[in-house]
């Protein structure tokens, strides 16, 4: 029987278009009903037009229905993808700029640290609203596939409070797997891995080639590599100290631990500015801002962009489409999934959201037992899990004391700020983001009074230790004329 797939936040051009291409590369899914929903009607129209062109170019009749009415989009849906960023770039700018005044220098700010915690407060409030709609109008066995960050906190909130089946999905394990194969001089298919931990802090516990364990060879292999030894200094140092390679990029990883971004004069020692994801201050905010400029001016008006080819060889390594394929067809899929622990990793809390190996078949998602993580790796994860637990509880309850405690215990914030600075930073963030934080109405009113009454902790203007200029649309267009597609 045909089934319905809904995308919430479908105005995200990159993810929506790519995931749809992956799904429609499965022949059995050609008759699926696709619904797109977003609060931005203009972006929704543009994404729908691009995806309809792709569908037609591939000779399919798949119907795509766009609507700003979320409940209508969710009505009868069997699978729902969330790719939302609540508050958009305006809220994201607050996540980066306000902590910088207190010396908290973030590259990404979407998983942990000050930015990740605030992102969770906005996202969880919205996601629980989505879950209410899902319970009321979606198919009874609906599966929510969450691609929205902060992955662990969002997925934790849904599984504990949303009353909806939910799996969190990420591509960090796949990317690191590719790097490991490269430094060993092999193809990815020739390297077998066991990878487990928490999202964005998942560890390659075993790396085998032809049945031989190679984990202890990785440090020397990465140190020899002409590119990674320059680009992945934080990851290589973590490998040196803890014995296992971590999934996340240099910029991501640098803000989850207390050691690499706490002294401004040292930050450039640990990062590389050849790509935002390697540690640039506010790097993700910059590329998202440039991307929005490009999308709004270019994608909506130009008709000459090449269509995507729906075929197995062009399918990405994102897990989403493969999970649906396994459930609907019975073709078993192995991957790494974010789900409640329940003893899969025995020295992490049972209720935490872990990222671990598993498989999918007609009966759903199944994690495979991992056992204990190495003690050092478990300690790094447990520090983050404590912050996540407080962050989720704060977002669900609107208790700003829990939120402040999460900030205090965050590894990087705690390395940089004292308690009075944390209290004032949270006040500023709550007030700046009030429109997206309905659960904090009383706390925000009190924060406004405190900020108005003073005295205030002294802060300073701070662009960050490694900030690059955000390019204007005119600069991006000029760059593309000089080098087509370089501006994308």
C-alpha positions as CSV (number, residue, x, y, z in Angstrom):
1,X,0.0,0.0,0.0
2,X,1.3,3.5,-0.7
3,X,2.2,5.4,2.4
4,X,2.8,9.1,3.4
5,X,6.1,10.7,4.2
6,X,6.1,14.2,5.7
7,X,9.0,16.7,6.0
8,X,8.8,19.3,8.8
9,X,11.1,22.2,8.1
10,X,11.1,21.3,4.4
11,X,12.3,24.8,3.5
12,X,15.8,23.5,4.2
13,X,16.9,23.1,0.6
14,X,19.9,20.9,1.1
15,X,18.5,18.3,3.4
16,X,15.0,18.1,2.0
17,X,16.1,17.7,-1.7
18,X,18.8,15.2,-0.8
19,X,16.7,13.0,1.4
20,X,13.9,13.0,-1.2
21,X,16.3,11.9,-3.8
22,X,17.5,9.1,-1.5
23,X,13.9,8.0,-0.9
24,X,12.9,8.0,-4.5
25,X,15.9,6.0,-5.5
26,X,14.0,3.0,-3.9
27,X,11.7,1.7,-6.7
28,X,9.0,0.6,-4.3
29,X,8.6,4.2,-3.0
30,X,7.6,5.8,-6.4
31,X,4.0,5.9,-5.3
32,X,4.6,7.3,-1.8
33,X,2.7,10.5,-0.9
34,X,5.1,13.3,0.0
35,X,4.1,16.3,2.1
36,X,6.3,19.3,2.8
37,X,5.6,21.8,5.6
38,X,7.4,24.9,6.7
39,X,6.5,28.2,8.4
40,X,8.3,30.1,5.5
41,X,5.9,30.0,2.6
42,X,8.4,31.4,0.1
43,X,11.2,28.9,0.9
44,X,8.5,26.1,0.8
45,X,7.4,27.2,-2.7
46,X,11.0,27.2,-4.0
47,X,12.0,23.9,-2.5
48,X,8.8,22.3,-3.8
49,X,9.5,23.6,-7.3
50,X,13.0,22.3,-7.3
51,X,11.9,18.9,-6.1
52,X,9.1,18.6,-8.6
53,X,11.6,19.3,-11.3
54,X,13.7,16.5,-10.0
55,X,10.8,14.1,-9.9
56,X,9.7,14.9,-13.4
57,X,13.2,14.6,-14.8
58,X,13.4,11.1,-13.3
59,X,10.2,10.1,-15.1
60,X,8.2,9.7,-11.9
61,X,4.7,10.7,-11.0
62,X,5.3,11.1,-7.2
63,X,3.0,13.7,-5.8
64,X,4.5,16.4,-3.5
65,X,2.0,18.5,-1.5
66,X,3.4,21.7,0.2
67,X,1.5,23.4,3.0
68,X,2.2,25.8,5.8
69,X,-0.5,23.9,7.8
70,X,1.5,21.4,9.8
71,X,-1.4,19.3,11.0
72,X,-2.6,18.8,7.4
73,X,0.9,17.8,6.4
74,X,1.1,15.3,9.2
75,X,-2.4,13.8,8.7
76,X,-2.0,10.1,8.0
77,X,1.8,10.2,7.8
78,X,3.6,7.0,8.5
79,X,7.1,8.6,8.5
80,X,8.0,12.1,9.5
81,X,11.4,13.7,9.0
82,X,12.3,16.8,11.1
83,X,14.9,19.1,9.7
84,X,14.0,22.2,11.6
85,X,16.0,25.1,13.0
86,X,13.7,26.9,15.4
87,X,14.4,30.6,15.5
88,X,16.3,30.4,12.2
89,X,19.5,32.4,11.8
90,X,18.3,35.2,14.0
91,X,18.2,33.0,17.1
92,X,21.4,31.2,16.0
93,X,23.2,34.6,15.9
94,X,22.3,35.1,19.5
95,X,23.6,31.6,20.4
96,X,27.0,32.7,19.1
97,X,27.3,36.4,19.7
98,X,26.1,36.7,23.3
99,X,28.4,33.9,24.7
100,X,31.3,35.6,22.9
101,X,30.9,38.6,25.2
102,X,31.7,36.3,28.1
103,X,34.6,34.6,26.3
104,X,32.8,31.5,25.1
105,X,34.2,31.0,21.5
106,X,32.1,28.4,19.6
107,X,32.6,27.1,16.0
108,X,29.2,25.5,15.5
109,X,27.0,25.9,18.6
110,X,24.4,23.4,17.8
111,X,25.1,20.4,20.0
112,X,26.5,21.3,23.4
113,X,28.0,24.4,25.0
114,X,25.9,27.7,25.2
115,X,24.6,27.5,21.7
116,X,23.6,23.9,21.8
117,X,21.8,24.4,25.1
118,X,19.8,27.3,23.8
119,X,19.1,25.6,20.5
120,X,17.6,22.7,22.6
121,X,15.4,25.0,24.6
122,X,13.8,26.4,21.4
123,X,13.8,23.0,19.5
124,X,12.4,20.9,22.3
125,X,9.4,23.2,22.9
126,X,8.6,23.0,19.2
127,X,9.2,19.3,18.8
128,X,6.9,18.4,21.7
129,X,4.2,20.4,19.8
130,X,4.9,18.4,16.7
131,X,4.5,15.2,18.8
132,X,1.1,16.3,20.0
133,X,0.0,16.7,16.4
134,X,1.6,13.3,15.5
135,X,-0.3,11.6,18.3
136,X,-3.6,13.2,17.1
137,X,-3.5,13.0,13.3
138,X,-0.6,10.8,12.0
139,X,-0.7,7.1,11.4
140,X,-0.8,5.1,14.6
141,X,2.6,3.5,14.0
142,X,4.2,6.7,12.8
143,X,8.0,6.9,13.1
144,X,9.7,10.3,13.7
145,X,13.2,10.5,12.1
146,X,14.9,13.4,13.7
147,X,17.8,15.1,11.9
148,X,17.5,18.3,13.9
149,X,20.2,19.3,16.3
150,X,21.0,19.1,19.2
151,X,20.5,15.5,18.2
152,X,20.8,13.8,21.6
153,X,18.7,16.3,23.5
154,X,16.0,16.6,20.9
155,X,15.7,12.8,20.6
156,X,15.8,12.4,24.4
157,X,12.9,14.8,24.9
158,X,10.7,13.0,22.3
159,X,11.4,9.5,23.6
160,X,10.8,10.5,27.2
161,X,8.1,13.1,26.9
162,X,6.7,13.0,23.3
163,X,4.8,9.8,23.2
164,X,6.0,9.1,19.7
165,X,8.5,6.6,18.3
166,X,11.7,8.5,17.4
167,X,15.2,7.8,16.1
168,X,17.9,10.4,15.8
169,X,20.1,10.3,12.7
170,X,23.5,11.7,11.8
171,X,26.3,11.1,9.3
172,X,29.3,11.6,11.5
173,X,30.1,7.9,11.8
174,X,30.1,7.5,8.0
175,X,32.4,10.5,7.5
176,X,35.0,9.4,10.1
177,X,34.9,5.9,8.7
178,X,35.9,7.3,5.4
179,X,38.8,9.2,7.0
180,X,40.1,6.1,8.8
181,X,40.0,4.1,5.6
182,X,41.9,6.9,3.8
183,X,44.7,7.1,6.3
184,X,45.1,3.4,6.2
185,X,45.4,3.5,2.4
186,X,42.2,1.5,1.9
187,X,38.6,1.9,0.6
188,X,35.9,2.3,3.1
189,X,34.3,-1.1,2.3
190,X,37.6,-2.7,3.3
191,X,37.5,-1.4,6.8
192,X,35.2,-2.8,9.5
193,X,34.3,-0.6,12.4
194,X,32.5,-0.8,15.8
195,X,31.6,2.8,16.8
196,X,29.7,3.7,19.9
197,X,29.1,6.6,22.3
198,X,26.8,9.6,22.1
199,X,26.0,11.7,19.1
200,X,29.0,13.9,18.0
201,X,31.1,12.1,20.6
202,X,31.1,8.6,19.2
203,X,34.3,6.5,19.4
204,X,35.7,4.0,16.9
205,X,36.3,1.2,19.4
206,X,37.4,-1.3,16.8
207,X,38.9,-0.8,13.4
208,X,39.7,-4.0,11.5
209,X,40.9,-4.8,8.0
210,X,41.0,-8.4,6.8
211,X,40.2,-9.4,10.4
212,X,43.2,-7.7,11.9
213,X,42.7,-5.0,14.6
214,X,44.2,-1.7,13.5
215,X,43.0,0.7,16.2
216,X,46.5,1.2,17.7
217,X,47.9,2.2,14.3
218,X,45.5,5.1,13.8
219,X,47.5,7.8,15.7
220,X,50.6,7.3,13.6
221,X,48.5,7.1,10.4
222,X,46.7,10.4,11.1
223,X,49.9,12.1,12.1
224,X,51.4,11.1,8.8
225,X,48.5,12.2,6.6
226,X,49.4,15.4,4.7
227,X,45.9,16.9,5.1
228,X,44.4,15.5,8.3
229,X,47.5,16.2,10.4
230,X,46.8,19.9,9.7
231,X,43.0,19.9,9.7
232,X,42.1,17.6,12.5
233,X,44.5,18.7,15.3
234,X,41.9,18.4,18.1
235,X,40.7,15.0,17.0
236,X,44.3,13.7,16.7
237,X,45.0,15.1,20.2
238,X,42.0,13.4,21.6
239,X,43.1,10.2,19.9
240,X,46.5,10.6,21.5
241,X,45.1,11.2,25.0
242,X,42.2,8.7,25.0
243,X,43.3,6.0,22.5
244,X,40.3,6.2,20.2
245,X,39.3,8.4,17.2
246,X,36.1,10.4,17.6
247,X,33.4,10.9,15.0
248,X,33.1,14.7,14.9
249,X,35.0,17.3,12.9
250,X,37.7,19.4,14.5
251,X,35.4,22.4,15.0
252,X,32.5,20.4,16.5
253,X,34.8,18.4,18.9
254,X,36.7,21.5,20.0
255,X,33.7,23.0,21.7
256,X,32.5,19.8,23.6
257,X,35.5,19.6,25.9
258,X,37.2,22.1,28.1
259,X,40.7,22.2,26.7
260,X,41.0,23.6,23.2
261,X,38.9,26.8,23.1
262,X,39.2,28.3,26.6
263,X,42.3,30.5,25.9
264,X,41.8,32.9,22.9
265,X,45.5,33.1,22.2
266,X,45.7,29.3,21.8
267,X,42.6,28.6,19.7
268,X,44.3,29.1,16.3
269,X,46.9,26.5,17.4
270,X,44.2,23.8,17.4
271,X,42.1,24.7,14.3
272,X,42.5,25.3,10.6
273,X,40.7,28.1,8.7
274,X,40.6,26.3,5.3
275,X,37.0,25.2,6.1
276,X,34.5,26.5,8.6
277,X,34.0,23.1,10.1
278,X,37.6,22.9,11.2
279,X,37.2,25.4,14.1
280,X,36.5,28.9,12.7
281,X,34.7,31.2,15.3
282,X,31.0,31.2,14.4
283,X,31.9,29.3,11.2
284,X,28.6,27.5,10.9
285,X,26.7,30.7,11.4
286,X,28.7,32.3,8.6
287,X,28.1,29.6,6.1
288,X,24.4,29.3,7.0
289,X,24.0,33.1,6.5
290,X,25.8,33.0,3.2
291,X,23.8,30.0,2.2
292,X,20.5,31.8,3.0
293,X,21.6,34.8,0.9
294,X,22.4,32.5,-2.0
295,X,19.3,30.4,-1.7
296,X,16.9,33.4,-1.5
297,X,18.4,35.2,-4.4
298,X,19.5,32.4,-6.7
299,X,17.6,29.1,-6.2
300,X,14.2,30.7,-6.4
301,X,14.7,32.5,-9.6
302,X,17.0,30.3,-11.7
303,X,15.7,27.4,-13.8
304,X,19.0,26.1,-15.1
305,X,20.2,24.2,-12.0
306,X,20.9,20.6,-12.9
307,X,18.3,18.1,-11.6
308,X,19.2,15.3,-9.3
309,X,19.3,11.8,-10.7
310,X,17.5,9.2,-8.6
311,X,19.6,6.1,-8.7
312,X,21.3,3.7,-6.3
313,X,24.8,5.0,-7.2
314,X,23.8,8.6,-6.5
315,X,22.2,7.8,-3.1
316,X,23.8,9.5,-0.1
317,X,25.0,7.7,3.0
318,X,22.2,9.3,5.1
319,X,20.4,6.6,7.1
320,X,16.9,7.9,6.7
321,X,15.9,6.4,3.4
322,X,17.5,3.1,4.2
323,X,15.6,2.8,7.4
324,X,12.3,3.2,5.5
325,X,13.5,0.8,2.9
326,X,14.3,-1.9,5.5
327,X,11.0,-1.5,7.3
328,X,8.9,-1.5,4.1
329,X,10.7,-4.1,2.0
330,X,12.5,-6.3,4.6
331,X,15.9,-5.6,3.1
332,X,18.0,-5.5,6.2
333,X,20.1,-2.4,6.8
334,X,23.0,-1.9,9.2
335,X,23.9,1.5,10.5
336,X,24.4,3.7,13.6
337,X,21.4,5.1,15.3
338,X,20.5,7.4,18.2
339,X,18.1,5.7,20.5
340,X,17.6,5.3,24.3
341,X,20.5,3.3,25.8
342,X,18.6,0.7,27.9
343,X,21.9,-1.2,28.6
344,X,23.4,-1.2,25.1
345,X,26.4,0.7,26.4
346,X,26.7,-0.6,30.0
347,X,28.7,2.2,31.6
348,X,26.5,5.1,30.2
349,X,23.1,5.9,31.8
350,X,20.2,3.7,30.7
351,X,17.9,6.7,29.8
352,X,20.6,8.6,27.8
353,X,20.4,8.8,24.0
354,X,23.4,6.9,22.7
355,X,24.7,6.4,19.2
356,X,25.5,2.8,18.5
357,X,25.5,0.1,15.8
358,X,22.3,-1.6,15.0
359,X,20.1,-3.0,12.2
360,X,16.7,-2.4,10.7
361,X,14.3,-4.9,9.3
362,X,10.5,-5.3,9.0
363,X,10.2,-5.3,12.8
364,X,11.9,-1.9,13.2
365,X,15.2,-0.7,14.7
366,X,17.4,-2.8,16.9
367,X,20.6,-1.8,18.6
368,X,23.3,-4.4,19.2
369,X,25.0,-4.8,22.6
370,X,28.3,-2.9,23.0
371,X,29.3,-3.4,26.6
372,X,31.5,-0.9,28.4
373,X,33.2,2.0,26.7
374,X,36.8,2.5,27.6
375,X,36.8,4.4,30.9
376,X,38.2,7.7,29.5
377,X,35.8,7.7,26.6
378,X,32.9,6.9,28.9
379,X,34.0,9.8,31.2
380,X,33.9,12.3,28.3
381,X,30.5,11.1,27.3
382,X,29.1,11.1,30.8
383,X,30.2,14.8,31.3
384,X,28.1,15.7,28.2
385,X,25.2,13.5,29.2
386,X,24.9,15.3,32.5
387,X,24.6,18.6,30.6
388,X,22.1,17.0,28.2
389,X,19.9,15.7,31.0
390,X,19.7,19.1,32.6
391,X,19.1,20.8,29.3
392,X,16.2,18.4,28.4
393,X,14.6,18.8,31.9
394,X,14.9,22.6,31.7
395,X,13.3,22.8,28.2
396,X,10.4,20.6,29.2
397,X,9.7,22.3,32.5
398,X,10.7,25.9,31.7
399,X,12.9,25.8,34.9
400,X,15.6,28.4,34.3
401,X,17.5,27.1,37.4
402,X,18.1,23.8,35.6
403,X,19.2,25.7,32.5
404,X,21.7,27.7,34.5
405,X,23.1,24.6,36.1
406,X,23.4,23.0,32.6
407,X,25.5,26.0,31.6
408,X,27.7,25.8,34.7
409,X,28.4,22.1,34.1
410,X,29.0,22.5,30.3
411,X,32.7,21.7,29.8
412,X,33.6,24.7,27.8
413,X,31.4,27.3,29.5
414,X,32.6,26.0,32.8
415,X,36.2,26.3,31.7
416,X,35.7,30.0,30.7
417,X,33.0,31.5,32.9
418,X,32.4,32.0,36.7
419,X,28.9,31.6,38.1
420,X,27.9,35.2,38.1
421,X,28.9,35.4,34.4
422,X,26.9,32.3,33.6
423,X,23.8,33.7,35.4
424,X,23.9,37.0,33.5
425,X,24.7,35.2,30.1
426,X,21.6,33.0,30.6
427,X,19.5,36.1,31.4
428,X,20.7,37.8,28.2
429,X,20.0,34.7,26.1
430,X,16.5,34.2,27.5
431,X,15.6,37.8,26.9
432,X,17.0,37.9,23.4
433,X,15.2,34.7,22.4
434,X,11.9,35.3,24.3
435,X,9.7,34.8,21.2
436,X,10.8,31.2,20.8
437,X,10.8,30.2,24.5
438,X,7.1,30.2,25.6
439,X,7.9,27.9,28.5
440,X,10.2,30.5,30.1
441,X,7.7,33.4,30.2
442,X,8.1,34.0,33.9
443,X,11.8,33.5,33.9
444,X,12.2,36.0,31.0
445,X,10.3,38.7,32.9
446,X,12.5,38.2,35.9
447,X,15.6,38.3,33.7
448,X,14.5,41.6,32.1
449,X,14.1,43.1,35.6
450,X,17.6,42.0,36.7
451,X,19.3,43.2,33.6
452,X,17.5,46.6,33.9
453,X,18.3,47.0,37.6
454,X,21.9,46.0,37.5
455,X,24.7,46.1,38.4
456,X,25.9,44.0,35.5
457,X,28.9,41.8,35.3
458,X,31.4,43.4,32.9
459,X,31.6,41.9,29.4
460,X,33.5,43.0,26.3
461,X,33.0,43.2,22.6
462,X,34.5,40.1,21.1
463,X,34.6,39.0,17.5
464,X,36.3,35.7,18.5
465,X,39.8,34.3,18.1
466,X,39.3,33.0,14.5
467,X,36.5,35.0,12.8
468,X,36.1,35.3,9.1
469,X,34.0,37.8,7.2
470,X,30.5,36.8,6.1
471,X,30.4,37.3,2.4
472,X,27.6,39.4,0.9
473,X,25.3,38.1,-1.9
474,X,27.2,40.4,-4.3
475,X,30.5,38.8,-3.3
476,X,29.1,35.3,-3.6
477,X,27.8,36.1,-7.1
478,X,31.1,37.6,-8.2
479,X,32.9,34.5,-6.9
480,X,30.6,32.2,-8.9
481,X,31.2,34.2,-12.1
482,X,34.9,33.7,-11.6
483,X,34.6,30.1,-10.6
484,X,31.1,28.6,-11.3
485,X,29.5,26.9,-8.3
486,X,32.2,28.1,-5.9
487,X,29.8,30.5,-4.4
488,X,27.4,27.7,-3.3
